[in-house]
């Protein structure tokens, strides 16, 4: 997921105007999945080939560079939209297949790959409902599909306290991994003293194996902006910072363009849409580093200092960026906000046993890796086999690294247990990496510990020294026994300053518990 490929060419204007939303004016729209994954395997070439072939045939069609629809396994993907017909997803469309695709489209309906239906089976796409079906660079397209309608309504008729109360009733918990109630952050900031308050969108996502936020930003940047504006309104924030990972170049470009368009349309700035709500928004890029996912380290970075966690209290809602009350929300969390305010708290609590949906990044040894959204309460087996298509070869999946370097290793006997916040297993940030029998558990633990050791900010001794010592124990460079490893891991977990350090030894602790003979 790290290679973004080249920047796709811009989409030409459609014949006679119009956009992607249901083929309002263009009878035919072809949306090429030009997200990070698609560009890395030739989506830009597919886009150019379709442009050229449509022009050569003089077809009344529009070819659009869209975001990824989550089917990373099938890239380059082309989604065919025509009138009120259901979208048809065609996987692995290369340059050589562009002409044949248009032949099939003009002759009728192209056949959809069986894997597409299998991948979508069991999903509940709410946050991702527009990813891969729209032009992320066109605010008119986003508005046709409903963007900013909730913001207009809320600014016209709802007090900030009512917004907070709705989100509180929905029980929305942050999707960055900690699952803290979003409404409590907003409420705390709103009650805090001070004329200037901040909202920070945490789009750092620096963990290996975690890529769902990047896909959301690439595919539907205006939904993120609307959610962030609603959160800022509720929290009383007049300053907003969009903090995007330093290597997520495509996501940053899409957000930068969306922000400029939103400002020009009056959704950002002074007296938004004629209301009393004013907000200044800036885009900042992360300097790299896993620790930047920790909210207080992120604030240190924003203030020009080395990214190192701050002791708490005071909490950010009391004293955050530049000492001002600050709310920090994850990208996926903010994507959810417009949907809840549009459909009501009861709608959200009716999903996933009251927990709503969750976006997962599925990678590793599965036939269909990609981005999945489903109701919480599903199992790892659902993700691995039902959506992921099972192992790609004869070697079965024997381990799942759940939650990235801050997560745990899960054995097959627990693949049928429900994934719920606070449960065991806990879905965490949503990273799911499947490992087959060819990957020893000890090697998986070593890789995760090595990453945490290298990415430690070095501020506190338990994390800085403890993770390195644990790694050395596995490498055989220090005397080791089960009890010594468990005791040191517990010290790191309990005594580290921030959540990242506290979670660093979870992989080895879970391996000791679930795979006792493997280490």
Backbone torsions as a table, in degrees:
resi	resn	phi	psi	omega
1	UNK	NA	-8.1	-173.5
2	UNK	-79.0	-23.5	-176.2
3	UNK	-90.6	122.6	-175.2
4	UNK	-97.2	-8.0	-179.8
5	UNK	67.5	-164.2	-177.9
6	UNK	-89.2	163.3	179.5
7	UNK	-73.9	130.6	-178.0
8	UNK	-71.1	152.6	176.3
9	UNK	-67.3	152.9	-179.5
10	UNK	-68.0	151.0	177.8
11	UNK	-73.7	136.1	176.8
12	UNK	-74.0	160.6	177.7
13	UNK	-64.5	143.5	179.9
14	UNK	-70.6	152.9	176.3
15	UNK	-59.2	119.0	177.7
16	UNK	76.4	12.4	-178.8
17	UNK	85.3	-168.7	179.0
18	UNK	100.8	179.7	-175.1
19	UNK	-149.9	-162.1	-173.6
20	UNK	-83.4	-27.4	-169.5
21	UNK	-62.6	89.0	175.4
22	UNK	73.8	12.8	178.6
23	UNK	65.9	49.4	-174.0
24	UNK	-58.3	-51.7	-179.4
25	UNK	-110.6	-37.2	178.1
26	UNK	-83.0	126.5	-178.7
27	UNK	-66.8	-22.5	-178.0
28	UNK	-140.7	132.3	175.5
29	UNK	-129.9	133.0	175.9
30	UNK	-113.9	114.0	-179.1
31	UNK	-101.7	114.6	178.8
32	UNK	-90.4	127.2	179.0
33	UNK	-71.0	92.0	-176.7
34	UNK	-104.8	45.3	172.6
35	UNK	-84.9	-173.7	-178.0
36	UNK	-53.1	-48.3	-176.4
37	UNK	-66.8	-43.5	-179.0
38	UNK	-63.7	-43.6	-178.9
39	UNK	-64.1	-30.1	-178.3
40	UNK	-71.6	-14.8	-179.4
41	UNK	-123.3	23.4	169.8
42	UNK	103.0	16.0	-178.8
43	UNK	-62.8	-33.1	179.3
44	UNK	-63.7	-38.2	177.6
45	UNK	-67.4	-40.1	177.2
46	UNK	-62.1	-41.4	179.6
47	UNK	-61.0	-46.6	179.8
48	UNK	-63.9	-41.1	-179.3
49	UNK	-63.6	-40.4	178.9
50	UNK	-68.8	-40.0	174.2
51	UNK	-54.7	-50.2	-175.4
52	UNK	-65.1	-41.3	-177.0
53	UNK	-70.6	-38.2	176.2
54	UNK	-63.1	-42.4	179.1
55	UNK	-66.3	-41.2	-178.8
56	UNK	-63.0	-37.5	-178.7
57	UNK	-87.5	-6.9	-178.1
58	UNK	56.3	44.1	-179.2
59	UNK	-81.6	142.7	174.8
60	UNK	-79.0	67.9	-175.1
61	UNK	-134.2	157.9	177.4
62	UNK	-118.5	135.1	176.7
63	UNK	-112.2	124.2	-171.3
64	UNK	-123.0	139.9	170.4
65	UNK	-86.6	102.3	-179.9
66	UNK	-98.1	-176.3	173.5
67	UNK	-87.7	-177.7	177.5
68	UNK	-77.6	137.0	177.3
69	UNK	-89.0	9.9	179.2
70	UNK	98.4	-12.8	-178.1
71	UNK	-89.1	63.0	-177.7
72	UNK	-59.9	-32.3	-179.9
73	UNK	-63.7	-22.5	-173.0
74	UNK	-105.1	2.9	-175.4
75	UNK	-65.6	146.9	-2.7
76	UNK	-73.2	132.2	-177.8
77	UNK	-104.6	140.2	172.2
78	UNK	-123.0	128.1	177.0
79	UNK	-105.8	126.8	-177.3
80	UNK	-98.0	121.5	177.7
81	UNK	-117.2	128.8	179.0
82	UNK	-147.4	114.2	178.1
83	UNK	54.7	-133.7	-179.7
84	UNK	-94.0	7.3	179.3
85	UNK	-67.6	152.7	176.3
86	UNK	-65.6	141.1	178.1
87	UNK	-58.3	143.3	176.8
88	UNK	-118.7	125.1	-176.4
89	UNK	-100.6	124.2	-179.6
90	UNK	-113.3	115.7	-176.5
91	UNK	-84.2	157.8	171.3
92	UNK	49.9	56.3	177.7
93	UNK	-91.3	105.8	179.0
94	UNK	-90.5	175.1	177.8
95	UNK	-58.1	-41.9	-177.6
96	UNK	-65.2	-20.4	-177.0
97	UNK	-99.3	0.2	-175.7
98	UNK	-61.4	-46.8	-178.4
99	UNK	-64.6	-41.5	179.7
100	UNK	-64.6	-35.6	177.7
101	UNK	-63.0	-44.9	179.4
102	UNK	-66.2	-34.6	174.9
103	UNK	-59.6	-46.2	-178.7
104	UNK	-66.1	-38.9	-178.8
105	UNK	-66.7	-45.5	-177.8
106	UNK	-71.9	-24.6	179.4
107	UNK	-81.9	-14.5	-177.3
108	UNK	154.5	-136.8	-178.3
109	UNK	-101.1	123.6	175.3
110	UNK	-67.2	147.3	-179.5
111	UNK	-72.6	136.9	180.0
112	UNK	-90.1	140.6	-179.6
113	UNK	-64.9	139.6	-178.5
114	UNK	-62.3	-31.7	-179.8
115	UNK	-64.2	-27.6	179.2
116	UNK	-63.4	-48.2	179.3
117	UNK	-62.8	-39.6	179.0
118	UNK	-64.5	-40.7	179.7
119	UNK	-64.7	-39.2	-177.4
120	UNK	-81.1	-18.6	-178.1
121	UNK	-61.9	127.2	179.6
122	UNK	89.0	-9.3	177.6
123	UNK	-80.9	155.5	173.0
124	UNK	-129.2	93.4	-172.1
125	UNK	-90.0	102.5	176.5
126	UNK	-111.9	-59.1	177.5
127	UNK	-64.2	-35.6	-176.5
128	UNK	-92.4	9.1	-169.5
129	UNK	-60.4	-24.6	-177.6
130	UNK	-108.2	-7.9	-179.1
131	UNK	-66.4	125.8	-178.8
132	UNK	85.7	-0.7	180.0
133	UNK	-118.3	4.2	-175.2
134	UNK	-143.8	169.2	175.3
135	UNK	-92.3	107.8	-177.0
136	UNK	-67.9	-11.4	179.1
137	UNK	-96.1	7.5	-174.7
138	UNK	-123.8	105.9	-179.4
139	UNK	-65.4	-29.9	178.5
140	UNK	-62.7	-38.9	177.7
141	UNK	-64.8	-43.2	179.2
142	UNK	-63.2	-41.1	179.9
143	UNK	-66.4	-38.9	176.7
144	UNK	-60.8	-29.4	-179.3
145	UNK	-94.3	9.5	170.7
146	UNK	109.1	-2.4	-179.4
147	UNK	-61.1	141.3	174.9
148	UNK	72.1	0.9	176.0
149	UNK	-67.1	-40.8	179.0
150	UNK	-66.5	-41.0	178.2
151	UNK	-60.3	-44.8	178.0
152	UNK	-58.1	-46.9	-177.6
153	UNK	-65.4	-44.8	-177.7
154	UNK	-63.5	-45.1	-179.5
155	UNK	-65.8	-27.0	-178.0
156	UNK	-84.8	-24.4	-171.7
157	UNK	-142.1	-9.6	-174.3
158	UNK	-115.0	132.5	173.9
159	UNK	-75.4	152.2	-180.0
160	UNK	-53.9	-37.4	-179.4
161	UNK	-62.2	-33.3	178.1
162	UNK	-69.6	-35.9	176.5
163	UNK	-63.1	-46.6	178.9
164	UNK	-60.3	-42.4	-178.0
165	UNK	-64.3	-39.3	178.7
166	UNK	-63.8	-45.6	179.6
167	UNK	-66.3	-34.2	177.9
168	UNK	-66.5	-43.8	178.4
169	UNK	-63.2	-34.0	178.6
170	UNK	-71.1	-20.3	179.9
171	UNK	69.7	28.6	-178.1
172	UNK	-63.4	122.8	178.1
173	UNK	-110.2	144.5	-177.1
174	UNK	-56.4	137.9	-176.2
175	UNK	-95.6	15.2	177.5
176	UNK	-82.2	-6.0	177.2
177	UNK	126.4	-29.4	-177.5
178	UNK	-85.4	-23.7	178.0
179	UNK	59.3	41.3	174.4
180	UNK	-82.4	144.7	-176.5
181	UNK	-64.4	121.5	-176.9
182	UNK	-61.6	-41.2	-176.1
183	UNK	-63.2	-31.2	179.9
184	UNK	-68.0	-34.7	175.3
185	UNK	-64.1	-48.1	-178.9
186	UNK	-61.4	-42.9	-179.2
187	UNK	-64.0	-42.7	179.5
188	UNK	-62.9	-42.9	178.9
189	UNK	-67.2	-40.0	-178.4
190	UNK	-63.5	-36.5	-178.9
191	UNK	-80.2	-17.7	-177.2
192	UNK	-68.8	148.5	179.9
193	UNK	-76.9	149.9	175.5
194	UNK	129.4	140.0	-177.8
195	UNK	-78.5	-20.9	-177.2
196	UNK	-117.8	126.9	178.5
197	UNK	-133.3	152.2	-174.9
198	UNK	-116.5	147.9	164.2
199	UNK	-121.1	128.3	178.4
200	UNK	-113.8	128.2	172.7
201	UNK	-90.9	113.9	-178.1
202	UNK	-87.3	96.0	176.2
203	UNK	-110.9	30.4	-177.9
204	UNK	-68.7	-55.4	175.2
205	UNK	41.5	63.9	-175.9
206	UNK	-95.0	9.3	-176.4
207	UNK	-86.8	140.2	172.8
208	UNK	-67.6	140.2	-180.0
209	UNK	85.7	-0.3	178.5
210	UNK	-118.1	115.7	-174.7
211	UNK	-143.9	13.4	-174.3
212	UNK	-74.0	-36.9	179.7
213	UNK	-64.9	-38.9	178.6
214	UNK	-60.1	-41.1	180.0
215	UNK	-67.3	-38.7	177.6
216	UNK	-62.7	-43.9	-179.8
217	UNK	-64.9	-40.7	-179.5
218	UNK	-68.5	-35.1	-172.0
219	UNK	-89.3	-28.3	-173.5
220	UNK	-152.8	65.1	-174.9
221	UNK	-63.5	-28.9	-178.1
222	UNK	-71.6	-28.2	175.0
223	UNK	-66.9	-38.1	176.8
224	UNK	-63.3	-46.3	-179.1
225	UNK	-62.0	-42.1	179.5
226	UNK	-63.4	-44.2	178.0
227	UNK	-61.4	-41.0	179.7
228	UNK	-67.4	-39.0	178.2
229	UNK	-65.4	-39.6	177.7
230	UNK	-65.5	-40.4	177.9
231	UNK	-65.6	-40.7	178.4
232	UNK	-63.7	-42.0	177.7
233	UNK	-60.3	-46.0	-178.3
234	UNK	-65.7	-39.3	-176.0
235	UNK	-83.6	-8.4	-178.0
236	UNK	78.5	24.9	-178.4
237	UNK	-86.7	133.0	176.7
238	UNK	-107.8	-2.2	177.0
239	UNK	-127.7	138.1	179.1
240	UNK	-132.5	136.9	176.9
241	UNK	-122.8	123.7	175.7
242	UNK	-95.2	105.3	-174.0
243	UNK	-101.8	106.5	-172.3
244	UNK	-112.8	139.7	-179.7
245	UNK	-49.7	137.8	-175.7
246	UNK	-64.6	-19.2	178.9
247	UNK	-104.1	-1.1	179.6
248	UNK	-89.1	67.2	-171.6
249	UNK	-65.8	-42.1	-178.5
250	UNK	-66.5	-42.9	177.6
251	UNK	-60.2	-43.0	-179.6
252	UNK	-64.9	-40.2	178.6
253	UNK	-63.0	-42.4	-179.8
254	UNK	-66.0	-40.5	179.3
255	UNK	-68.2	-41.0	179.8
256	UNK	-61.0	-43.4	179.4
257	UNK	-67.9	-42.8	179.5
258	UNK	-61.9	-39.4	179.4
259	UNK	-63.7	-43.6	178.5
260	UNK	-62.3	-40.8	179.4
261	UNK	-67.2	-41.2	-179.6
262	UNK	-65.3	-38.6	178.1
263	UNK	-64.8	-42.4	179.4
264	UNK	-64.7	-29.1	-179.1
265	UNK	-88.0	-1.3	176.8
266	UNK	88.5	12.2	179.0
267	UNK	-87.3	-11.8	-179.6
268	UNK	-134.4	142.0	176.5
269	UNK	122.3	-150.0	-178.8
270	UNK	-80.2	134.6	175.8
271	UNK	46.2	68.5	-176.5
272	UNK	-58.0	124.5	179.0
273	UNK	52.6	33.6	177.3
274	UNK	78.9	7.6	-178.7
275	UNK	-89.4	-175.7	175.8
276	UNK	-86.8	-0.1	-177.5
277	UNK	-88.0	122.5	176.7
278	UNK	-125.7	139.9	-179.1
279	UNK	-149.8	131.3	174.8
280	UNK	-100.1	132.0	-174.1
281	UNK	-123.4	135.8	174.5
282	UNK	-133.4	152.4	178.3
283	UNK	-103.1	129.3	177.1
284	UNK	-126.2	145.7	179.7
285	UNK	-105.0	138.4	177.7
286	UNK	-67.6	149.0	-180.0
287	UNK	-87.8	4.3	-178.2
288	UNK	91.5	153.6	178.6
289	UNK	116.9	131.6	-178.7
290	UNK	-60.5	-35.2	-174.6
291	UNK	-64.6	-19.4	-179.7
292	UNK	-68.0	-13.1	173.2
293	UNK	-72.7	-16.1	176.6
294	UNK	-82.8	129.3	-166.2
295	UNK	-63.5	-37.0	-178.9
296	UNK	-75.6	-32.6	174.5
297	UNK	-65.8	-37.8	176.9
298	UNK	-60.6	-41.1	179.6
299	UNK	-67.2	-37.7	175.4
300	UNK	-58.9	-43.0	178.5
301	UNK	-62.0	-42.8	179.5
302	UNK	-62.1	-29.0	-179.0
303	UNK	-90.0	7.1	174.5
304	UNK	87.4	12.9	179.1
305	UNK	-108.3	170.2	177.6
306	UNK	-61.7	138.2	-176.5
307	UNK	-73.2	100.0	178.2
308	UNK	-140.6	138.7	-177.5
309	UNK	-62.0	150.6	175.0
310	UNK	-98.2	150.3	172.1
311	UNK	-66.7	147.9	176.4
312	UNK	-128.4	139.6	-1.1
313	UNK	-71.7	169.8	1.4
314	UNK	-72.5	149.2	177.9
315	UNK	-85.2	157.1	-177.6
316	UNK	-54.3	-33.9	-179.3
317	UNK	-66.7	-16.4	175.5
318	UNK	-98.1	-45.2	-178.5
319	UNK	-148.2	101.6	-176.6
320	UNK	-117.2	-121.1	-179.4
321	UNK	-62.0	126.5	-180.0
322	UNK	54.2	29.4	178.6
323	UNK	76.8	6.4	-178.0
324	UNK	-93.3	152.0	173.6
325	UNK	-56.5	131.2	-171.5
326	UNK	-139.2	134.1	172.3
327	UNK	-107.0	132.5	176.3
328	UNK	-121.2	120.0	179.6
329	UNK	-125.0	146.1	177.3
330	UNK	-74.9	154.5	-179.1
331	UNK	-55.7	-50.7	-177.5
332	UNK	-61.8	-37.4	178.2
333	UNK	-58.8	-47.5	-176.5
334	UNK	-70.6	-29.4	174.7
335	UNK	-58.9	-30.8	-174.9
336	UNK	-76.8	-27.6	-170.1
337	UNK	-59.0	-50.9	-179.8
338	UNK	-60.0	-34.6	-178.7
339	UNK	-66.9	-43.1	179.6
340	UNK	-66.5	-42.6	-178.8
341	UNK	-69.8	-25.8	177.9
342	UNK	-78.7	-42.4	-170.6
343	UNK	-104.9	-13.3	175.8
344	UNK	100.4	155.1	-178.2
345	UNK	-62.1	-37.2	-177.7
346	UNK	-63.8	-33.1	177.3
347	UNK	-61.5	-45.3	-177.9
348	UNK	-68.7	-42.9	-179.6
349	UNK	-69.9	-15.8	176.0
350	UNK	-80.4	-3.4	179.7
351	UNK	-107.3	142.5	172.5
352	UNK	59.6	36.4	-180.0
353	UNK	62.5	32.2	-179.8
354	UNK	95.6	-6.0	-176.8
355	UNK	-101.2	-5.0	179.6
356	UNK	78.6	-156.4	179.0
357	UNK	-103.1	167.5	177.0
358	UNK	-141.4	142.3	176.9
359	UNK	-98.5	129.6	-178.1
360	UNK	-117.9	146.1	169.7
361	UNK	-105.2	109.6	-177.0
362	UNK	-99.1	124.3	-178.4
363	UNK	-142.9	-178.1	178.2
364	UNK	91.3	-145.8	-171.4
365	UNK	-87.7	68.2	172.8
366	UNK	-132.1	157.3	-177.2
367	UNK	-72.3	-30.7	-174.9
368	UNK	-128.1	74.3	176.4
369	UNK	-71.5	151.1	178.7
370	UNK	165.0	-159.0	-177.7
371	UNK	-109.5	128.5	-173.0
372	UNK	-126.6	138.5	171.0
373	UNK	-120.6	126.7	-178.6
374	UNK	-149.2	162.9	176.9
375	UNK	-68.0	137.8	175.7
376	UNK	-63.7	153.0	-171.5
377	UNK	104.0	-10.8	173.1
378	UNK	-70.4	172.7	-176.5
379	UNK	-114.4	167.0	174.0
380	UNK	-62.4	-33.9	177.9
381	UNK	-63.8	-37.6	174.8
382	UNK	-57.3	-46.9	-177.6
383	UNK	-67.3	-44.7	-174.2
384	UNK	-73.7	-43.0	-171.3
385	UNK	-103.4	-46.9	-176.0
386	UNK	-70.3	-52.3	179.1
387	UNK	-87.6	-42.5	-175.1
388	UNK	-79.1	-8.9	175.7
389	UNK	77.4	8.6	179.3
390	UNK	77.9	-174.1	-178.9
391	UNK	-66.9	146.4	-177.6
392	UNK	-78.3	-9.7	178.9
393	UNK	-145.1	-163.8	-173.6
394	UNK	-74.0	-13.7	-178.6
395	UNK	-80.9	123.6	-177.2
396	UNK	-80.1	155.6	176.8
397	UNK	-75.0	124.4	-177.2
398	UNK	-112.2	-11.6	-178.1
399	UNK	-151.9	146.4	170.4
400	UNK	-124.1	126.1	171.1
401	UNK	-87.5	109.2	-172.8
402	UNK	-107.2	118.5	176.2
403	UNK	95.0	14.0	176.4
404	UNK	71.8	-157.1	-176.6
405	UNK	-66.0	-15.2	176.4
406	UNK	-97.5	10.8	-173.7
407	UNK	-106.8	-156.5	-173.4
408	UNK	-127.2	167.4	172.7
409	UNK	-104.3	129.8	-173.4
410	UNK	-115.9	129.6	178.2
411	UNK	-84.7	162.9	-178.0
412	UNK	-57.6	-30.5	-177.7
413	UNK	-65.8	-11.4	179.4
414	UNK	-111.7	11.0	-179.1
415	UNK	-67.8	-16.8	-177.8
416	UNK	-100.9	8.4	178.6
417	UNK	-87.0	140.9	-175.7
418	UNK	-67.5	143.4	176.0
419	UNK	-93.8	110.7	178.1
420	UNK	-137.6	149.3	178.6
421	UNK	-56.8	132.4	-179.3
422	UNK	80.6	-4.4	-179.6
423	UNK	-83.9	-176.0	177.3
424	UNK	-138.2	99.9	13.5
425	UNK	-80.9	148.9	178.8
426	UNK	-97.4	132.0	-178.7
427	UNK	-64.5	-19.8	177.5
428	UNK	57.2	-137.0	-178.9
429	UNK	-75.6	-14.2	179.0
430	UNK	104.2	9.1	176.5
431	UNK	-82.7	127.1	-179.4
432	UNK	-129.8	106.2	-180.0
433	UNK	-111.8	114.8	-179.1
434	UNK	-85.5	133.9	-178.9
435	UNK	-124.1	128.3	-179.7
436	UNK	-87.5	-178.6	-172.8
437	UNK	-63.1	-16.8	179.6
438	UNK	-76.6	-6.5	179.9
439	UNK	-108.5	107.1	178.9
440	UNK	-62.8	143.5	178.8
441	UNK	-58.1	-40.4	-179.9
442	UNK	-59.7	-36.9	179.3
443	UNK	-69.5	-39.8	177.7
444	UNK	-61.8	-44.2	178.6
445	UNK	-62.9	-41.9	-178.9
446	UNK	-61.7	-42.4	179.7
447	UNK	-62.3	-45.0	-178.8
448	UNK	-66.7	-42.5	178.9
449	UNK	-66.7	-38.8	178.9
450	UNK	-62.9	-40.2	177.3
451	UNK	-62.8	-47.7	-179.5
452	UNK	-63.2	-34.8	177.6
453	UNK	-65.6	-47.6	-179.1
454	UNK	-66.3	-33.4	-175.2
455	UNK	-91.3	-3.1	176.8
456	UNK	-60.1	134.2	180.0
457	UNK	-72.7	-17.0	176.3
458	UNK	87.3	2.5	-174.9
459	UNK	-69.7	-43.4	-176.3
460	UNK	-111.7	139.9	-174.3
461	UNK	-61.1	-43.8	-177.4
462	UNK	-55.8	-42.4	-179.5
463	UNK	-75.7	-49.0	-175.8
464	UNK	-59.9	-47.6	-176.4
465	UNK	-92.2	-35.6	-174.5
466	UNK	-67.9	-41.8	180.0
467	UNK	-65.0	-39.3	178.4
468	UNK	-65.3	-40.0	179.6
469	UNK	-66.4	-40.8	177.6
470	UNK	-62.2	-43.3	177.8
471	UNK	-61.4	-43.4	-179.9
472	UNK	-63.8	-34.8	177.0
473	UNK	-60.4	-41.8	179.2
474	UNK	-70.0	-28.8	179.8
475	UNK	-81.2	-4.5	179.0
476	UNK	80.1	13.6	-179.2
477	UNK	-92.7	3.0	177.2
478	UNK	-146.2	151.7	176.9
479	UNK	-57.8	139.6	-175.0
480	UNK	-142.0	140.3	165.9
481	UNK	-147.6	164.3	-173.7
482	UNK	-55.7	-44.7	-177.5
483	UNK	-66.4	-40.2	-179.7
484	UNK	-64.1	-42.8	178.6
485	UNK	-62.4	-46.6	-178.4
486	UNK	-63.2	-40.7	-179.0
487	UNK	-67.1	-44.0	179.2
488	UNK	-66.0	-41.1	178.3
489	UNK	-60.3	-39.2	178.3
490	UNK	-65.6	-37.6	177.5
491	UNK	-62.1	-46.9	179.0
492	UNK	-61.2	-43.3	-177.0
493	UNK	-65.2	-40.2	-174.0
494	UNK	-85.7	-35.5	-168.6
495	UNK	-99.3	-8.4	179.5
496	UNK	-68.6	152.0	-173.5
497	UNK	-72.0	-44.0	-172.6
498	UNK	-114.4	171.4	-177.7
499	UNK	-63.0	-30.1	-179.9
500	UNK	-68.5	-43.7	176.4
501	UNK	-65.7	-38.9	-179.7
502	UNK	-65.2	-29.3	-179.2
503	UNK	-92.4	-10.1	-175.0
504	UNK	-56.0	-39.6	-178.2
505	UNK	-88.2	6.2	-176.5
506	UNK	-62.0	-33.4	-179.0
507	UNK	-64.3	-43.8	-178.4
508	UNK	-73.8	-34.5	176.5
509	UNK	-64.7	-41.8	178.7
510	UNK	-68.0	-34.6	178.1
511	UNK	-66.2	-41.0	177.8
512	UNK	-62.0	-37.0	-177.2
513	UNK	-79.6	-44.4	-171.6
514	UNK	-96.2	-23.4	-178.9
515	UNK	-129.4	61.0	-170.3
516	UNK	-60.1	-27.0	-178.2
517	UNK	-92.0	-6.1	-172.8
518	UNK	-83.0	-22.7	-176.2
519	UNK	-96.9	NA	NA
